[in-house]
Amino acid sequence: MNDMKTIYHVEGKLCKEFIGQISYTVCLDQSWDELDIEFAFSPQYFRPEDLTKERIQELTEYCKTEYPGFFSSNEEIEDAIRHGTKTEIHTLATLNDEFIGCVHKQLTTRHMHITKGEASDGCIPQSKIEGVLKVTLIVFSVLLDNTDYSLTVRVR
């Protein structure tokens, strides 16, 4: 993908507990044979330094209140906080208001790669790659303030 032309790049930061959608619109100035949409974010999980005793206690109390009876012990809750809780962001793309793909993979860097004959998982091959591309970030959960993300659109 190094020989592809970057036609759009944006970087941003998300705040803790953000839930919502962020959309980017790119006008393709000509017809292309290949499209690659790369989305990346970090961090996905709590880092050890993020989980102070106070933060673990706060999250434990939250889990007990919001999910009564779901966890059998404080240790089980702490394990879920350390290993099961994550930032979750999906990417959805349309071309000329027609769905061309959505990626739900639990990867911090993912590609939506589309050509006339092939497409990555969750995407649909396109006979024409031209017009108005819209990429929507569907943000379900952000664990930490200043969660970095980037979106890059490349063509060939």
DSSP file (Angstrom, degrees, kcal/mol; ACC not computed):
  #  RESIDUE AA STRUCTURE BP1 BP2  ACC     N-H-->O    O-->H-N    N-H-->O    O-->H-N    TCO  KAPPA ALPHA  PHI   PSI    X-CA   Y-CA   Z-CA
    1    1 A M    >         0   0    0      0, 0.0     3,-1.5     0, 0.0    35,-0.1   0.000 360.0 360.0 360.0  -1.9    0.0    0.0    0.0
    2    2 A N  T 3   +     0   0    0      1,-0.3     0, 0.0     3,-0.0     0, 0.0   0.784 360.0  56.1 -66.1 -25.4    3.0    2.2    0.0
    3    3 A D  T 3  S+     0   0    0      2,-0.1    -1,-0.3   153,-0.0     2,-0.2   0.375  86.5 104.2 -89.9   7.0    2.6    3.1   -3.6
    4    4 A M  S <  S-     0   0    0     -3,-1.5     2,-0.5     1,-0.0   152,-0.2  -0.555  76.5-114.5 -84.5 154.2   -1.0    4.3   -3.1
    5    5 A K  E     -A  155   0A   0    150,-3.0   150,-2.3    -2,-0.2     2,-0.6  -0.773  20.5-136.3 -91.3 124.9   -1.8    8.0   -3.1
    6    6 A T  E     +A  154   0A   0     -2,-0.5   148,-0.2   148,-0.2     3,-0.1  -0.706  29.9 168.3 -79.0 121.9   -2.9    9.5    0.2
    7    7 A I  E     +     0   0A   0    146,-2.7     2,-0.3    -2,-0.6   147,-0.2   0.523  64.9  22.2-111.8  -9.6   -5.8   11.9   -0.5
    8    8 A Y  E     +A  153   0A   0    145,-1.3   145,-2.8    18,-0.1     2,-0.3  -0.949  57.7 168.6-157.9 136.8   -7.1   12.5    3.0
    9    9 A H  E     +A  152   0A   0     -2,-0.3     2,-0.3   143,-0.2   143,-0.2  -0.975   5.0 170.3-148.9 135.1   -5.6   12.2    6.5
   10   10 A V  E     -A  151   0A   0    141,-2.2   141,-2.5    -2,-0.3     2,-0.3  -0.995  10.9-164.8-143.3 147.6   -7.0   13.4    9.8
   11   11 A E  E     +A  150   0A   0     -2,-0.3     2,-0.3   139,-0.2   139,-0.2  -0.956  17.9 157.8-129.3 151.0   -5.9   12.9   13.4
   12   12 A G  E     -A  149   0A   0    137,-2.4   137,-2.3    -2,-0.3     2,-0.4  -0.936  32.1-118.8-157.7 180.0   -7.9   13.6   16.6
   13   13 A K  E     -A  148   0A   0     -2,-0.3     2,-0.3   135,-0.2   135,-0.2  -0.990  18.9-150.9-131.6 139.9   -8.3   12.8   20.2
   14   14 A L  E     -A  147   0A   0    133,-2.4   133,-2.2    -2,-0.4   132,-0.5  -0.842  16.0-128.4-109.2 148.4  -11.3   11.4   21.9
   15   15 A C    >   -     0   0    0     -2,-0.3     3,-1.9   130,-0.2   130,-0.2  -0.636  38.8 -81.9 -95.0 155.2  -12.4   12.0   25.5
   16   16 A K  T 3  S+     0   0    0      1,-0.3   127,-0.2    -2,-0.2    -1,-0.1  -0.220 113.4  12.5 -53.5 136.9  -13.1    9.4   28.1
   17   17 A E  T 3  S+     0   0    0    125,-3.2    -1,-0.3     1,-0.2     2,-0.2   0.521  85.0 157.1  72.0   9.8  -16.7    8.0   28.0
   18   18 A F    <   +     0   0    0     -3,-1.9     2,-0.4   124,-0.1    -1,-0.2  -0.454  15.2 179.4 -64.4 135.0  -17.4    9.5   24.5
   19   19 A I        +     0   0    0     -2,-0.2     2,-0.3   122,-0.1   121,-0.2  -0.993  33.6  70.8-134.4 129.7  -20.2    7.7   22.7
   20   20 A G  E    S-E  139   0B   0    119,-2.1   119,-3.1    -2,-0.4     2,-0.4  -0.991  72.2 -67.6 160.4-164.3  -21.3    8.8   19.3
   21   21 A Q  E     -E  138   0B   0     -2,-0.3     2,-0.4   117,-0.2   117,-0.2  -0.958  26.0-167.4-126.5 142.3  -20.5    9.1   15.6
   22   22 A I  E     -E  137   0B   0    115,-1.9   115,-3.4    -2,-0.4     2,-0.4  -0.997  14.7-163.2-127.7 124.8  -17.9   11.1   13.8
   23   23 A S  E     -E  136   0B   0     -2,-0.4     2,-0.4   113,-0.2   113,-0.2  -0.881   8.9-167.4-115.9 142.8  -18.2   11.4   10.0
   24   24 A Y  E     -E  135   0B   0    111,-2.8   111,-2.8    -2,-0.4     2,-0.5  -0.987   8.6-155.8-124.7 135.4  -15.7   12.5    7.4
   25   25 A T  E     -E  134   0B   0     -2,-0.4     2,-0.4   109,-0.2   109,-0.2  -0.948   9.9-175.7-116.3 130.3  -16.6   13.2    3.8
   26   26 A V  E     -E  133   0B   0    107,-3.2   107,-3.1    -2,-0.5     2,-0.7  -0.991  17.6-144.8-127.8 124.9  -14.1   13.0    0.9
   27   27 A C  E     -E  132   0B   0     -2,-0.4     2,-0.6   105,-0.2   105,-0.2  -0.807  17.3-139.7 -89.1 117.8  -14.8   13.9   -2.7
   28   28 A L  E     -E  131   0B   0    103,-3.3   103,-0.7    -2,-0.7     4,-0.0  -0.685   7.6-153.0 -79.0 120.6  -12.9   11.6   -5.0
   29   29 A D  E    S+     0   0B   0     -2,-0.6     2,-0.3   101,-0.1    -1,-0.1   0.527  71.1   1.8 -78.2  -6.2  -11.7   13.9   -7.8
   30   30 A Q  E    S-     0   0B   0     99,-0.1     2,-0.3   101,-0.1   101,-0.2  -0.934  92.9 -70.2-161.1-179.9  -11.6   11.1  -10.4
   31   31 A S  E     -     0   0B   0     -2,-0.3     2,-0.3    99,-0.1    99,-0.2  -0.686  49.8-165.0 -84.8 136.3  -12.4    7.4  -10.9
   32   32 A W  E     -E  129   0B   0     97,-2.6    97,-0.8    -2,-0.3     3,-0.1  -0.846  25.0-147.2-122.4 157.4  -10.0    5.0   -9.0
   33   33 A D  S    S+     0   0    0     -2,-0.3    83,-0.7     1,-0.2     2,-0.3   0.670  85.0  29.6 -92.0 -21.1   -9.2    1.3   -9.3
   34   34 A E  E     -B  115   0A   0     81,-0.2   122,-1.7    95,-0.1     2,-0.4  -0.999  59.9-168.4-147.5 141.3   -8.4    0.7   -5.6
   35   35 A L  E     -BC 114 155A   0     79,-2.8    79,-3.1    -2,-0.3     2,-0.4  -0.997   2.6-175.4-133.1 133.2   -9.5    2.3   -2.3
   36   36 A D  E     -BC 113 154A   0    118,-2.7   118,-3.0    -2,-0.4     2,-0.6  -0.983   3.9-170.0-131.2 123.3   -7.9    1.8    1.1
   37   37 A I  E     -BC 112 153A   0     75,-2.3    75,-2.3    -2,-0.4     2,-0.5  -0.953  10.1-168.1-111.4 116.0   -9.4    3.3    4.3
   38   38 A E  E     -BC 111 152A   0    114,-3.1   114,-2.7    -2,-0.6     2,-0.4  -0.914   6.3-178.6-109.1 127.6   -7.1    2.9    7.3
   39   39 A F  E     +BC 110 151A   0     71,-2.6    71,-2.8    -2,-0.5     2,-0.3  -0.987   5.5 173.1-123.8 135.3   -8.3    3.7   10.8
   40   40 A A  E     +BC 109 150A   0    110,-2.2   110,-2.4    -2,-0.4     2,-0.3  -0.988   3.5 172.1-139.6 148.4   -6.1    3.5   13.9
   41   41 A F  E     - C   0 149A   0     67,-2.2   108,-0.2    -2,-0.3     3,-0.1  -0.983  19.1-122.5-150.4 160.8   -6.5    4.3   17.5
   42   42 A S  E    S+ C   0 148A   0    106,-2.0   106,-1.7    -2,-0.3     2,-0.1  -0.942  71.3  24.5-164.3 142.3   -4.7    3.9   20.8
   43   43 A P        +     0   0    0      0, 0.0    -1,-0.2     0, 0.0   100,-0.2   0.604  51.6 175.1 -88.0 161.4   -4.9    2.8   23.6
   44   44 A Q        +     0   0    0     -3,-0.1    43,-3.0    -2,-0.1     2,-0.2   0.820  69.2  32.0 -92.9 -39.3   -7.5    0.0   23.4
   45   45 A Y  B    S-I   86   0C   0     41,-0.2    41,-0.1     1,-0.1     2,-0.1  -0.715  98.0 -83.2-114.8 164.7   -7.2   -1.2   27.0
   46   46 A F        -     0   0    0     39,-0.5    -1,-0.1    35,-0.4    -2,-0.1  -0.452  43.7-134.3 -61.2 137.4   -6.3    0.3   30.3
   47   47 A R    >>  -     0   0    0     -2,-0.1     3,-1.8     1,-0.1     4,-0.8  -0.639  25.7-108.1 -86.5 154.8   -2.6    0.6   30.8
   48   48 A P  G >4 S+     0   0    0      0, 0.0     3,-1.0     0, 0.0    -1,-0.1   0.873 120.4  55.2 -52.4 -39.6   -1.3   -0.4   34.2
   49   49 A E  G 34 S+     0   0    0      1,-0.2     3,-0.1     3,-0.0    -3,-0.0   0.692 100.8  60.5 -69.8 -16.9   -0.6    3.2   35.2
   50   50 A D  G <4 S+     0   0    0     -3,-1.8     2,-1.2     1,-0.2    -1,-0.2   0.715  90.7  74.4 -78.6 -21.1   -4.2    4.1   34.5
   51   51 A L    <<  +     0   0    0     -3,-1.0    -1,-0.2    -4,-0.8     2,-0.0  -0.602  62.8 169.4-101.7  76.2   -5.6    1.7   37.1
   52   52 A T     >  -     0   0    0     -2,-1.2     4,-2.6    -3,-0.1     5,-0.2  -0.313  51.6-103.3 -72.1 165.6   -4.9    3.3   40.4
   53   53 A K  H  > S+     0   0    0      1,-0.2     4,-2.3     2,-0.2     5,-0.2   0.897 124.7  51.6 -57.1 -40.2   -6.5    1.8   43.5
   54   54 A E  H  > S+     0   0    0      2,-0.2     4,-2.5     1,-0.2    -1,-0.2   0.905 109.6  48.1 -65.0 -42.0   -9.0    4.6   43.5
   55   55 A R  H  > S+     0   0    0      2,-0.2     4,-2.6     1,-0.2     5,-0.2   0.911 111.9  49.4 -66.9 -42.0   -9.9    4.0   39.8
   56   56 A I  H  X S+     0   0    0     -4,-2.6     4,-2.5     2,-0.2    -2,-0.2   0.917 112.0  48.9 -62.6 -42.3  -10.4    0.3   40.3
   57   57 A Q  H  X S+     0   0    0     -4,-2.3     4,-2.4    -5,-0.2    -2,-0.2   0.918 111.4  49.7 -63.1 -43.3  -12.6    1.0   43.4
   58   58 A E  H  X S+     0   0    0     -4,-2.5     4,-2.0     1,-0.2    -2,-0.2   0.927 114.4  44.0 -60.1 -46.6  -14.7    3.5   41.4
   59   59 A L  H  X S+     0   0    0     -4,-2.6     4,-2.5     2,-0.2    -1,-0.2   0.847 111.2  54.6 -69.8 -33.8  -15.1    1.0   38.5
   60   60 A T  H  X S+     0   0    0     -4,-2.5     4,-2.3    -5,-0.2    -2,-0.2   0.933 109.6  46.8 -63.6 -46.0  -15.8   -1.9   40.9
   61   61 A E  H  X S+     0   0    0     -4,-2.4     4,-2.1     1,-0.2    -2,-0.2   0.892 111.2  52.6 -62.8 -39.9  -18.6    0.1   42.5
   62   62 A Y  H  X S+     0   0    0     -4,-2.0     4,-3.2     1,-0.2     5,-0.3   0.936 109.8  48.2 -59.8 -47.2  -20.0    1.1   39.1
   63   63 A C  H  X S+     0   0    0     -4,-2.5     4,-2.4     1,-0.2    -2,-0.2   0.893 110.6  50.8 -63.1 -40.0  -20.1   -2.6   38.0
   64   64 A K  H  < S+     0   0    0     -4,-2.3    -1,-0.2     2,-0.2    -2,-0.2   0.882 116.2  42.0 -64.3 -37.6  -21.8   -3.6   41.3
   65   65 A T  H  < S+     0   0    0     -4,-2.1    -2,-0.2    -5,-0.2    -1,-0.2   0.929 122.7  36.2 -74.5 -47.2  -24.5   -0.9   40.7
   66   66 A E  H  < S+     0   0    0     -4,-3.2    -2,-0.2     1,-0.2    -3,-0.2   0.763 129.5  31.2 -80.7 -26.2  -25.0   -1.4   37.0
   67   67 A Y  S >X S-     0   0    0     -4,-2.4     3,-1.9    -5,-0.3     4,-0.6  -0.457  78.4-173.8-130.9  59.8  -24.6   -5.2   36.8
   68   68 A P  T 34 S+     0   0    0      0, 0.0    -4,-0.1     0, 0.0    -3,-0.1  -0.327  74.3   5.2 -61.4 132.2  -25.9   -6.5   40.2
   69   69 A G  T 34 S+     0   0    0      2,-0.2    -5,-0.1    -5,-0.1    -2,-0.0   0.349 100.7 104.7  80.5  -7.0  -25.3  -10.2   40.5
   70   70 A F  T <4 S+     0   0    0     -3,-1.9     2,-0.4    -7,-0.2    -6,-0.1   0.897  77.0  49.6 -74.2 -40.0  -23.4  -10.5   37.3
   71   71 A F     <  -     0   0    0     -4,-0.6    -2,-0.2    -8,-0.1     3,-0.1  -0.796  68.2-154.0-102.2 142.9  -20.0  -10.8   38.9
   72   72 A S  S    S+     0   0    0     -2,-0.4     2,-0.3     1,-0.1    -1,-0.1   0.631  74.3   7.6 -90.6 -13.9  -19.3  -13.3   41.8
   73   73 A S  S  > S-     0   0    0      1,-0.1     4,-1.8     0, 0.0    -1,-0.1  -0.987  71.3-107.6-158.7 164.2  -16.5  -11.4   43.4
   74   74 A N  H  > S+     0   0    0     -2,-0.3     4,-2.8     1,-0.2     5,-0.2   0.842 119.3  57.9 -63.0 -33.3  -14.5   -8.2   43.4
   75   75 A E  H  > S+     0   0    0      2,-0.2     4,-2.4     1,-0.2    -1,-0.2   0.891 104.2  50.5 -64.7 -39.6  -11.6  -10.2   41.9
   76   76 A E  H  > S+     0   0    0      2,-0.2     4,-2.0     1,-0.2    -1,-0.2   0.899 111.4  48.7 -65.6 -39.5  -13.8  -11.2   39.0
   77   77 A I  H  X S+     0   0    0     -4,-1.8     4,-2.4     2,-0.2    -2,-0.2   0.938 110.9  49.9 -64.0 -46.6  -14.7   -7.5   38.5
   78   78 A E  H  X S+     0   0    0     -4,-2.8     4,-2.6     1,-0.2    -2,-0.2   0.886 109.1  52.0 -61.8 -38.5  -11.1   -6.4   38.7
   79   79 A D  H  X S+     0   0    0     -4,-2.4     4,-2.5     1,-0.2     5,-0.5   0.909 109.8  49.4 -62.7 -41.4  -10.1   -9.0   36.1
   80   80 A A  H  X>S+     0   0    0     -4,-2.0     4,-2.0     3,-0.2     5,-1.4   0.895 111.7  49.4 -64.1 -39.3  -12.9   -7.7   33.8
   81   81 A I  H  <5S+     0   0    0     -4,-2.4   -35,-0.4     3,-0.2     4,-0.3   0.934 116.8  40.9 -64.0 -46.3  -11.6   -4.2   34.2
   82   82 A R  H  <5S+     0   0    0     -4,-2.6    -2,-0.2    -5,-0.2    -1,-0.2   0.835 135.0  13.5 -72.9 -33.8   -8.0   -5.1   33.5
   83   83 A H  H  <5S+     0   0    0     -4,-2.5    -3,-0.2    -5,-0.2    -2,-0.2   0.619 128.0  41.0-122.8 -16.6   -8.6   -7.5   30.6
   84   84 A G  T  <5S+     0   0    0     -4,-2.0     2,-0.4    -5,-0.5    -3,-0.2   0.629  88.7  87.9-112.1 -16.7  -12.1   -7.2   29.3
   85   85 A T      < +     0   0    0     -5,-1.4   -39,-0.5    -4,-0.3     2,-0.3  -0.716  57.6 160.0 -87.7 131.3  -12.9   -3.5   29.3
   86   86 A K  B     -I   45   0C   0     -2,-0.4     2,-0.4   -41,-0.1   -41,-0.2  -0.980  47.4-100.8-149.1 158.0  -11.8   -1.8   26.1
   87   87 A T        -     0   0    0    -43,-3.0     2,-0.5    -2,-0.3    55,-0.2  -0.668  42.9-161.4 -72.9 133.6  -12.2    1.2   23.8
   88   88 A E  E     +F  141   0B   0     53,-2.0    52,-2.6    -2,-0.4    53,-1.4  -0.968  18.9 163.1-130.9 119.7  -14.5    0.1   21.0
   89   89 A I  E     -F  139   0B   0     -2,-0.5     2,-0.3    50,-0.2    50,-0.2  -0.997  14.9-164.2-136.3 128.1  -14.7    1.9   17.7
   90   90 A H  E     -F  138   0B   0     48,-2.7    48,-3.0    -2,-0.4     2,-0.4  -0.759  12.4-138.3-107.6 158.3  -16.2    0.6   14.4
   91   91 A T  E     -FG 137 103B   0     12,-1.7    12,-2.8    -2,-0.3     2,-0.4  -0.966  17.4-175.9-120.9 135.9  -15.7    2.0   10.9
   92   92 A L  E     -FG 136 102B   0     44,-2.4    44,-3.2    -2,-0.4     2,-0.4  -0.982   5.0-166.0-129.3 138.3  -18.5    2.3    8.3
   93   93 A A  E     -FG 135 101B   0      8,-3.1     7,-2.6    -2,-0.4     8,-1.4  -0.975   7.4-176.8-130.1 142.2  -18.1    3.6    4.7
   94   94 A T  E     -FG 134  99B   0     40,-2.5    40,-2.7    -2,-0.4     2,-0.5  -0.957  12.3-154.3-128.2 152.2  -20.5    4.7    2.0
   95   95 A L  E >  S-FG 133  98B   0      3,-2.7     3,-1.2    -2,-0.3    38,-0.2  -0.980  84.9 -13.1-127.3 117.3  -19.8    5.7   -1.5
   96   96 A N  T 3  S-     0   0    0     36,-3.3    -1,-0.1    -2,-0.5    37,-0.1   0.905 130.5 -55.4  55.0  44.0  -22.4    8.0   -3.1
   97   97 A D  T 3  S+     0   0    0     35,-0.4     2,-0.4     1,-0.2    -1,-0.3   0.602 114.5 119.0  65.8  16.0  -24.7    7.2   -0.2
   98   98 A E  E <  S-G   95   0B   0     -3,-1.2    -3,-2.7     2,-0.0    -1,-0.2  -0.938  72.1-109.1-110.7 133.7  -24.5    3.5   -0.8
   99   99 A F  E     +G   94   0B   0     -2,-0.4    -5,-0.2    -5,-0.2     3,-0.1  -0.360  41.5 165.4 -58.7 129.7  -23.1    1.1    1.8
  100  100 A I  E     -     0   0B   0     -7,-2.6    24,-2.7     1,-0.4     2,-0.3   0.468  58.8 -27.4-123.3  -9.9  -19.6   -0.3    0.8
  101  101 A G  E     -GH  93 123B   0     -8,-1.4    -8,-3.1    22,-0.3    -1,-0.4  -0.848  37.3-156.4 168.4 157.7  -18.4   -1.7    4.1
  102  102 A C  E     -G   92   0B   0     20,-2.1     2,-0.5    -2,-0.3   -10,-0.2  -0.957  15.3-156.0-149.9 132.0  -18.3   -1.8    7.9
  103  103 A V  E     +G   91   0B   0    -12,-2.8   -12,-1.7    -2,-0.3    19,-0.1  -0.947  19.4 168.2-118.0 124.3  -15.5   -3.2   10.0
  104  104 A H        +     0   0    0     -2,-0.5    -1,-0.1   -14,-0.2    18,-0.1   0.302  31.7 137.4-111.0   4.3  -16.1   -4.5   13.6
  105  105 A K        -     0   0    0      1,-0.1     2,-1.5     3,-0.0    -2,-0.1  -0.178  61.5-122.7 -58.9 145.6  -12.7   -6.2   14.1
  106  106 A Q        +     0   0    0    -18,-0.1     2,-0.4   -16,-0.0    -1,-0.1  -0.378  69.4 124.6 -87.0  57.5  -11.1   -5.7   17.5
  107  107 A L        -     0   0    0     -2,-1.5     3,-0.1     1,-0.1     0, 0.0  -0.905  60.7-143.2-115.6 144.5   -7.9   -4.3   16.0
  108  108 A T  S    S+     0   0    0     -2,-0.4   -67,-2.2     1,-0.2     2,-0.4   0.685  97.9  37.4 -81.6 -16.3   -6.3   -1.0   16.8
  109  109 A T  E    S+B   40   0A   0    -69,-0.2     2,-0.3     2,-0.0   -69,-0.2  -0.989  78.4 167.1-130.4 125.6   -5.3   -0.5   13.2
  110  110 A R  E     -B   39   0A   0    -71,-2.8   -71,-2.6    -2,-0.4     2,-0.4  -0.972  20.8-147.7-140.0 153.9   -7.7   -1.8   10.5
  111  111 A H  E     -B   38   0A   0     -2,-0.3     2,-0.6   -73,-0.2   -73,-0.2  -0.941   7.9-158.2-121.6 141.1   -8.1   -1.4    6.7
  112  112 A M  E     -B   37   0A   0    -75,-2.3   -75,-2.3    -2,-0.4     2,-0.5  -0.953  26.0-174.0-111.1 105.2  -11.1   -1.4    4.5
  113  113 A H  E     +B   36   0A   0     -2,-0.6     7,-2.4   -77,-0.2     2,-0.4  -0.898   5.1 176.6-111.2 125.2   -9.6   -2.3    1.2
  114  114 A I  E     +BD  35 119A   0    -79,-3.1   -79,-2.8    -2,-0.5     2,-0.2  -0.988   8.3 160.2-135.7 131.2  -11.8   -2.3   -1.9
  115  115 A T  E     -B   34   0A   0      3,-3.1    11,-2.0    -2,-0.4   -81,-0.2  -0.718  55.7 -91.6-129.7-174.7  -11.2   -2.9   -5.6
  116  116 A K  S    S+     0   0    0    -83,-0.7   -82,-0.1    -2,-0.2     3,-0.1   0.817 124.6  25.7 -69.9 -29.4  -13.4   -3.7   -8.5
  117  117 A G  S    S+     0   0    0      1,-0.1     2,-0.3     8,-0.1    -1,-0.2   0.622 124.6  31.7-110.7 -15.6  -12.9   -7.5   -8.0
  118  118 A E        -     0   0    0      8,-0.1    -3,-3.1     6,-0.1     2,-0.3  -0.937  51.6-177.0-142.2 161.1  -12.1   -7.9   -4.3
  119  119 A A  B     -D  114   0A   0     -2,-0.3    -5,-0.2    -5,-0.2     3,-0.1  -0.981  31.9-104.9-155.8 149.7  -12.8   -6.4   -0.9
  120  120 A S    >   -     0   0    0     -7,-2.4     3,-2.1    -2,-0.3    -8,-0.0  -0.231  63.6 -63.2 -68.7 165.5  -11.6   -7.0    2.7
  121  121 A D  T 3  S+     0   0    0      1,-0.3    -1,-0.2   -20,-0.1     3,-0.1  -0.208 127.1  21.5 -52.1 133.6  -13.9   -8.7    5.2
  122  122 A G  T 3  S+     0   0    0      1,-0.3   -20,-2.1    -3,-0.1     2,-0.3   0.433 108.7  97.5  87.6  -0.1  -17.0   -6.6    5.8
  123  123 A C  B <   -H  101   0B   0     -3,-2.1    -1,-0.3   -22,-0.3   -22,-0.3  -0.795  64.7-133.3-121.9 163.1  -16.7   -4.7    2.6
  124  124 A I        -     0   0    0    -24,-2.7    -4,-0.1    -2,-0.3    -6,-0.1  -0.957  26.5-114.5-118.5 128.3  -18.2   -4.9   -0.9
  125  125 A P        -     0   0    0      0, 0.0     2,-0.4     0, 0.0    -9,-0.2  -0.260  32.8-143.5 -56.0 148.9  -16.2   -4.8   -4.2
  126  126 A Q        -     0   0    0    -11,-2.0     3,-0.1    -8,-0.3    -8,-0.1  -0.970  18.3-158.1-124.1 128.9  -17.1   -1.7   -6.2
  127  127 A S  S    S+     0   0    0     -2,-0.4     2,-0.4     1,-0.2    -1,-0.1   0.811  92.4  31.9 -71.1 -28.8  -17.3   -1.5  -10.0
  128  128 A K        -     0   0    0    -13,-0.1     2,-0.8     2,-0.1    -1,-0.2  -0.987  63.1-169.2-131.3 123.4  -16.8    2.3   -9.8
  129  129 A I  E     +E   32   0B   0    -97,-0.8   -97,-2.6    -2,-0.4     2,-0.3  -0.792  52.9 101.9-110.1  86.6  -14.7    4.0   -7.1
  130  130 A E  E     +     0   0B   0     -2,-0.8     2,-0.4   -99,-0.2   -99,-0.1  -0.977  48.7  41.5-159.0 160.4  -15.6    7.6   -7.7
  131  131 A G  E    S-E   28   0B   0   -103,-0.7  -103,-3.3    -2,-0.3     2,-0.6  -0.806  98.5  -5.1 104.1-138.8  -17.8   10.3   -6.2
  132  132 A V  E     -E   27   0B   0     -2,-0.4   -36,-3.3  -105,-0.2     2,-0.5  -0.879  56.7-164.5-108.4 117.0  -18.4   11.1   -2.6
  133  133 A L  E     -EF  26  95B   0   -107,-3.1  -107,-3.2    -2,-0.6     2,-0.5  -0.838   4.4-170.0 -97.5 131.5  -16.9    8.8    0.1
  134  134 A K  E     -EF  25  94B   0    -40,-2.7   -40,-2.5    -2,-0.5     2,-0.5  -0.989   2.1-169.0-124.4 124.9  -18.2    9.1    3.6
  135  135 A V  E     -EF  24  93B   0   -111,-2.8  -111,-2.8    -2,-0.5     2,-0.5  -0.961   6.1-166.0-114.5 125.1  -16.4    7.4    6.5
  136  136 A T  E     -EF  23  92B   0    -44,-3.2   -44,-2.4    -2,-0.5     2,-0.6  -0.946  11.8-149.2-115.7 127.6  -18.2    7.2    9.8
  137  137 A L  E     -EF  22  91B   0   -115,-3.4  -115,-1.9    -2,-0.5     2,-0.8  -0.853  11.4-156.4 -90.6 121.7  -16.5    6.3   13.1
  138  138 A I  E     -EF  21  90B   0    -48,-3.0   -48,-2.7    -2,-0.6     2,-0.6  -0.880  11.1-163.1-103.4 106.1  -19.0    4.6   15.3
  139  139 A V  E     +EF  20  89B   0   -119,-3.1  -119,-2.1    -2,-0.8   -50,-0.2  -0.811  21.7 165.7-100.5 116.3  -17.7    5.1   18.9
  140  140 A F  E     +     0   0B   0    -52,-2.6     2,-0.3    -2,-0.6    -1,-0.2   0.764  68.6   1.8 -96.4 -32.0  -19.2    2.8   21.5
  141  141 A S  E     - F   0  88B   0    -53,-1.4   -53,-2.0  -121,-0.1     2,-0.4  -0.952  50.4-168.7-161.7 133.4  -16.8    3.3   24.3
  142  142 A V        -     0   0    0     -2,-0.3  -125,-3.2   -55,-0.2  -124,-0.1  -0.986   5.2-170.0-126.7 120.5  -13.7    5.3   25.1
  143  143 A L        +     0   0    0     -2,-0.4     2,-0.3  -100,-0.2    -1,-0.1   0.863  65.3  34.0 -77.1 -37.1  -11.8    4.3   28.2
  144  144 A L  S >  S-     0   0    0   -101,-0.2     3,-0.7  -129,-0.1  -130,-0.1  -0.913  78.4-109.3-130.2 145.7   -9.3    7.2   28.5
  145  145 A D  T 3  S+     0   0    0     -2,-0.3  -130,-0.2     1,-0.2     3,-0.1  -0.327 103.0  28.6 -59.8 152.2   -9.1   10.9   27.8
  146  146 A N  T 3  S+     0   0    0   -132,-0.5     2,-0.7     1,-0.2    -1,-0.2   0.830  75.2 172.7  61.2  36.1   -6.8   11.8   24.9
  147  147 A T  E <   -A   14   0A   0   -133,-2.2  -133,-2.4    -3,-0.7    -1,-0.2  -0.679  27.7-136.5 -72.9 117.2   -7.4    8.5   23.1
  148  148 A D  E     +AC  13  42A   0   -106,-1.7  -106,-2.0    -2,-0.7     2,-0.3  -0.466  28.2 174.2 -78.1 144.7   -5.6    9.2   19.8
  149  149 A Y  E     -AC  12  41A   0   -137,-2.3  -137,-2.4  -108,-0.2     2,-0.3  -0.989  10.7-168.9-145.0 157.2   -7.1    8.2   16.4
  150  150 A S  E     -AC  11  40A   0   -110,-2.4  -110,-2.2    -2,-0.3     2,-0.4  -0.995   5.8-162.1-143.6 149.4   -6.2    8.7   12.8
  151  151 A L  E     -AC  10  39A   0   -141,-2.5  -141,-2.2    -2,-0.3     2,-0.4  -0.998  11.3-178.2-131.8 127.3   -8.0    8.1    9.5
  152  152 A T  E     -AC   9  38A   0   -114,-2.7  -114,-3.1    -2,-0.4     2,-0.5  -0.994  10.5-161.1-130.4 132.0   -6.2    7.9    6.2
  153  153 A V  E     +AC   8  37A   0   -145,-2.8  -146,-2.7    -2,-0.4  -145,-1.3  -0.961  15.2 179.9-113.5 124.9   -7.8    7.4    2.7
  154  154 A R  E     -AC   6  36A   0   -118,-3.0  -118,-2.7    -2,-0.5     2,-0.3  -0.914   2.7-174.2-123.9 151.3   -5.6    6.1   -0.1
  155  155 A V  E      AC   5  35A   0   -150,-2.3  -150,-3.0    -2,-0.3  -120,-0.2  -0.925 360.0 360.0-138.5 162.7   -6.3    5.4   -3.7
  156  156 A R              0   0    0   -122,-1.7  -121,-0.1    -2,-0.3    -1,-0.1   0.202 360.0 360.0-151.1 360.0   -4.7    4.0   -6.8
